[in-house]
Structures are given as C-alpha cells and as structure tokens.
Amino acid sequence: MKNHVKPGIEVFLEFHAEHYEGKRIGLITNQTGTNRDLVTTIQLLHEDRRMNLTALFSPEHGIMASAKEGEKVADMVHKETGLPVYSLYGATRKPTAEMMDTFDVVLFDLQDIGSRYYTYIYTMAYMMEACAACQKEMVVLDRPNPIGGEKVEGNFVEEGFQSFVGLYPLPNRHGMTVGELAGYFNKEFHINCRLNVIKMSGWSRNQTVLTTGLPWVPPSPNTTNYHMMLLYTGTCLLEGINVSEGRGTTQPFEVAGAPFIEGIALQNAFNKHNIPGVKARALSFTPSYQKYKDEVCQGIQLHVTDEAKLEPLKTGIYLIKTIYDLYPHHVTFVQNDDFGQLMFDLISGTDKLRKAIQRGEIDAFLEKIDNDASIFEEKRKPYLLYE
C-alpha cells in the first residue's frame, strides 16, 4: 500500500512561503520539480502572488532534463515565464557573481537518484558555497531518495580522485535525501551557508519510488525505471571501461556488452558467483549512440530477483571482474581528458579497485566497502531528518 508523501515544495507553499514575501527568488530545478499533481515548481512559484521569482538555474541535462550526459547546456530564456535560465552545466558549474545578483534567496528543487555519481547534489553544493560567500540563504525543498534511505554501500572518494561525479568522500550509495545531504555538506565540509531544509511529510526511510504515492518524473534521459536506479550504483562503473553500459538502448545500466563479448559465456561466468538478488541473462543489443553506436554487442541483462538481498556496487564489481577475467586483452580503461585520469578511477573514487580487478584479487576491496559504509552510517546519523 502506498503512503502518500508530501514533497518539500508543497510543504513550503503551505507553511513557509509567507516568510519570503518581498524577496527575489532564484530556483534551481528541472522537469522533476513538481507537486503531486505534476504542476511544475516553476509554475507554482511564478503564479503565487507571494513569490517574486526572478531567475532559474538548470543542472546537467538542462531545464527539461533532455540533454545527454556530459553535454554542455547553454543559458536560455524560459518560454512560459520569460525568466532567464542560467546553466550550471555549461560555461560554468559554479554560480557567477552576475548570477548571484539576480536573487536574494535561492530554492533547490531537484530529484536525486541515490548514488554519489549523480551530479545534481554537487550543483547543490556549489550553490551552497556561493550563497555562503554572498551571505545569501539557500532553501532545499526535499524529495525522496527513490531507492530508499536505509541501505548504505560503498567506499569513500579518496584525496586526488575528486571530480563532478564524486566531489566529496561519500560512499557510492549514500541512502540520504538531498535535504539530508545539504545538512551533511554544510557542516562536515565547512560550507557554512545559511541553509533551510524544508522537510517532506509522510516519508520514511524504507520507502522507495514505488511506495511514495508521488508521480515519477525521470531526472535524466537514461533514468528509466526503479531497477535501473538500483543497479546504477554498481553498473555506472562500466562507464570507465570499453564496455557499453546500455546507453542508447531502452535498458541503460541494466545491460552490459561489447562486440568482443560472447553473451552466453559472460552469463554463465557471472552467474557462477551466485551473487544474492540478481541473475544474468545473455542478450544482444545495438546502441543508437555512445559506445559501439550502430554495432551489435553481445552481453547480459541483469535481472533483480530480490532487491532486499541485492548489493548493487558489489554486483557491478563482480560484473567488471568477470568481464576482465574473460577478456583481459580486450578490456581497456577509458581516459578522462578533462582530469587527465582514468574515468574508472574517478567513478570509483580510488585507483585501488582498478588495480584489484587487474590483479584478480578483489576481496580486500570488498572488505573496504563494508568498512567505509559502516563508518558513514555513523557519520550521517546526526543529519538524518526522517525515521
């Protein structure tokens, strides 16, 4: 049975809006910023007589969440309201002084998907830093973590491996809402901005996107379904090697393949690991863009059989280990030209995982995952807003 959750934007308009009358309001959002009736936060604020909405800000993928991953987004004018839309994934990822002059208070209303690689939380952090420097208030309108708020999995990002897919030492699956992360960032990383988190009502930590009663609006083109988001914590690692993670198909991050892979061989080798909560099935697919565009790839689809037992990061690590063990002379690790480092290391937050896979010895790294996750579970406790 679904428990109907009231998102932060609804709570804000019902109980907090009057405190911001007369102030110029900026809003970081995209198509995921809606109420339960799918009315956008932009429209709600623009039409509310108490609000003076003066500027919009868009993250990666743009205001309509339609741009491809990594694609720069230009500034624009919002057609329906005539407001300027400043891109925080274009010429700059940090708000400029000119942008900061357009508002007195900035609201953040974006849907995260629960993995540290997803860049919206770092767009939030950069705006928090800018607000601290300008002594302006940041209001985070909280939304559910769609894969739940109980489970934590992963290793911390290490010094020297920070990037826009891992800016802070978080585990791969953090189990926090954006509001909780804002509080964590603000204190743990000494941002110290004037922060106001508007809590949801009715959300509990064991709830996923399937049980909130809220309509689901995909926050990016490859965010396709609940199982995709569950697996993403592990299968995002595929972005760092020359194996397709399924971008350009209808099942991104659920499938993995390449022209040099034999699907049945990978299926059988992966399933021999008896990884809890997941089974592999051989298939072939032809990506419409990105890696191996218009080439037939053999590989596997990961089927979630028991989400309670699933450990997505360990699943992804075993998948890459299996591919590497089968095809050591074919697998290469992709260079990230912007950082001069291997993309796999940036996503992993360390070079230890890559080296463990290359040595064929991942047990020590799997222990590190468990240890780091336990440490983070304690560190995050003061910042959790929901039971």
N, C-alpha and C positions, 0 to 999 in steps of 0.2 A: 504493500500500500504506500502511495506517495504521500510524503509530508510536505505540504506546500510552504516553500521558503519565500520570504520577502527580501529581495536584494537590496543592497545599500542605497541605490537611487530612490527606491520607494520610501525607505525609512527617512532618508534625507529630506525629501519633499514634504513628508508628513510631520516631521518633528524638528528639523534643523534649518530649513530654508530661510525663516524669518531673521536668523542671526546674520545672514549675508546680504540682506536688502541694502541697496545703495552702493554695493561693491562691484567692481568689474570682475567678471568671472571668466577664467580660462578653463578649457575642458580637454583632457587627453582621452580620446575614445576612438572607437571604430564601430563597425556594424554590430558588435557584441554588446554594446551599451544600450540595453533596452529594459523596459519594465516587463511584467508578466504578460502584458497584452501586446508585446512586440512594438510598442511605441518607443522610438529611439530617445536616448538621454538628450541628444541634441535638440530634438523637437520639444521634449518636456521642459527643458530649461529655457529654450527660446520663446516658448509661448506662455511661460509662467511670469506674471506681472511683477513678482517679487525679485526675479532674477534679471541681471544685466549681463547676458552672455556676449563677450566681446571677441573671443579668439578660440579656435580649435587647434588641436595638436594631434598628429597621427603617428603611430608607431610603424614598425616593419609591416609590410603588406598594405599599408595605406588606410585611408579612412573607410573604405569599403571592404578591406581585407581581401583584395583581389590580386594584388601584385605577387609575383613569385618570390620564393625565398631568396634573400640576398639582393634582390632588385632594388635599386635606389628609387625613392619616391620623391617627386618634386612638390614644392609648395603649390597651392591651388586656392580657388575660391569655392566655398560650399554653395552649390547651386540653389538649394532650397532656402537658405537663410541669408546668403550674401556675405557670410563671415569668412575671414581669412583662415585657411588651413595650413599651419606650419608643419612641415615634415620633420620628424625626429629620426628619420631613416633616409636621409638624402645627403645634402651638403654637410650636415652636422647631425650628430646623435645627442649632443648636449645643447640645451636651450641657449640661445644667444641673448645678449643684453637687450637687443631690439625686441625679441620675442617676450622677454620677461616684462618689458614695459607695457605690454598690451593688457595686463590684468593685475588685480590686487590679490586675488585668491585663485588657486588652480585646483580643479577637481580631476580625479583619476577614475575612469570607469572602463576597464578593460577586462576581458575574460582570459585568465591564465589556464594552462593545461596540466600543471603539476610537476613539470620537470625543469631542472635548472638551466637547460639549454634554451628554453623558450624566452625570447628576448624582451617581452613586454615588461618583465619585472625589473630589467636594467634600465629601460626607458623611464620607469617609475623612479628608480634610484637616482638617475641623472637629474631628473626634475626636482627631486628632494634636495640634492646638492645645490642646485641653482636657487631654490627657494631659501635655503639656509644662507647663501651668500647675499641674497637680496632682502632678507628678513621678511619673506612673504609666507603665507600659510598654504599648506598642501592638505587637501581633503581627499582621502581614499574611500571611494564607495565600494564596499566589499562585495565579493561574489564567491560562490562555492568553488572549492577545489574539485574539479569534475571527477577525479579518480580517488577521492576520499582524503580525509585528513588524519588517518590513523597510522598508516604504514610509512616508514622511512627506509630508504635503501640507497647505499652508495658511499663513495669516498669523497673527501673534501678536495676542492680545487687547490693545488699547491702553488706556492710562490713561483712566478716565472711562467705560469700557464694560464693566467687570467686573460679573458677575451670577452667579447659581447655575447658569447654563448656560455660564459662561466666567469662572471665578474668577481664573485665573492666565494669564499670557502663554504659552499653549500654541498650537501650530498645530491646525487643525481635525482632522487625522488625525495622531495622535502616534506610533503604532507602538510603544507600550510596554505592558507588563503593569501591573496595579495595584501590584505589589510594586516594580517599577522606578519608577513614578510616585511612590510613597511616599518612596523614597530621594531622588528629584529634588526633591519638595516640601520635604522635611525640611531639606535643605541650601540649595537655591537660594533658598527663600523664608523661610529662617531660623526655621523652626518649632522645630527642635532638640529634638524629643521623644525619649524612649528608645524606639527603633524596632528591631524584629526582623522581618526579612522571611524567611519560610520558602519557599525556592525549590521549584518543581516539579522533578521529574526527568523527563528524556526529551523536554522541549520545545525546539524550535529556532525561530529567528526566521522561517523561511519557512513554518511550519505555520499552517494556518487551522483553523477549527472542523471542516472536512471531513476532516482528516487526523490529529487527535489521538487518536482511538480512544475519547474520552470521550463519554458521552451528552450531548446538548444540552438544557438546560432554559432556556426563554425568560426573560430577566430582567425583562420588562415586557410588557404586553398587545399592543403594536404591534411587538414584535421577532419577526418571523415567520419569517425564513429568512436564509441567508447572503447572497444578492444584496441583500436589503433592507438588511442591515448595511453592505455595501459602498457602496451608493448613498446611505445616510443622511448620510454626511459632506457630501454636496452638497445632497441634496434636503431636508434639515432646514431649509434656508434658506427653503423655501416656507412654513414656519410664520409668517414675518414679513410675508407679503402675503395678499391676499384671494383666494387660490387654494388649493383643497383639496390637501393632501399625501397624501390617501387614508386618513386616519383614519376609522374607521367603515366600512372595506372590508376585504377579505381581502388586499389588496396595499398596505398603507401604505408610503409613501416610494418605492414603485416606480411609482405612478401620480400624475398631476397633472391637475387640471381645474377647471372652473368653468362656471356656466350661460352666461357670456358668451363662452366659447371655442368655436371650431369645430375639432373634433379633427383633421380631415384637413389643415387649414391649419397647425395647430401641428406636426403630424407632419412635413409637407414642409419647413417653415421650419427646424425643429430639425435634421433630417437633412442639410440643405444645409451645415451647419457641418462635416460629416464628422468628428465627434468620435471619437477612437480608442476602441474597445472597447465601443461602445454604439449601439443603434438605437432609434428611437421608432416606436411603433405606435399609431394612432388607436383610441380606445375611448370608451365612455361608462360612467358608474357613478353610483350613488346612495348617498351616505354615510348611515349609520344614526345618526351623531351628529357633533358638532362642526360645522365649516364646511359650509354647504349641506345640513344634515340633511334627508333625505327629498326633496331636489331632484335632478333629473337633471343631471349635469355631463358635458360633453364634454371630452376632453383626450387624453392619451397615456399609454402604459405604456412605461417604459424597460426594454429588454432588454439584459442584459450579454452581449456576444458574445465578448469577450476580456478576462478580468479582469487579465491581465498588462499590458495596454495602458491599462486604464481609469484615469482620474484623476477620482475622483468629485466633488471640490469644483469643478473646472473644468466638469465636466458639469452640476452644479447651477447654476453661474453662467451658463453659456450657455443653460440652460433658462429661467431667470428673465429674462435679457436678451431672449430670443426672445419670451416672453410679453409683456414690456413693450413691445417694438418693435411687436408686432402690435396690442396693445390699450392704448395709453398713457392713454386716457381712462377705462379701466375699472379698471386696476390701482391699488390703494392699499396703502400700507404701514401695518401694524397697530400701534396704540399699546399699550405695556405700562404699565398703570396703576400697578403696584407700583413701577416705577422712573421713571415719567414720561419714558420714552424710547421710541423706535420699537423694536419687538421685532426687526425685521430687523437693526438696528444692534447689538443685544445679541448676537444669534446670530452675526453677522459679526465681532463684536469690534471694530468700527470703523464710522464713517459713510462711509468712503471708497468702499466697494463700492456702497452705495446710490447715492451721487452719481455714480459712474462709470456705473452702469446707466442712470440718468436722463439722463446726457449722451450715452449711446450710445458711450462710449469706455472699454472695459474692459481694453485691452492693458496699460496701466501697472499696473493692479491684478494682472493675471495674472503680471507680472514680479515684483511684490512677494511674491506667493505663493511663487514659486520661490526668491527670495532669503531669505525668512524660514524656509522649510523647510530650506534649506542651513545656515543659522545654527543652527537647532535640532538638526539631525543631529549637529553638532559638540558642542553643549552637552550633549546627552543621553548621549554616549559613556561618560563615567565611571560612569553609573548603570545601564548595561545589564548584566543578570545572565546572559544566555544568548547562545550563539554563533549 
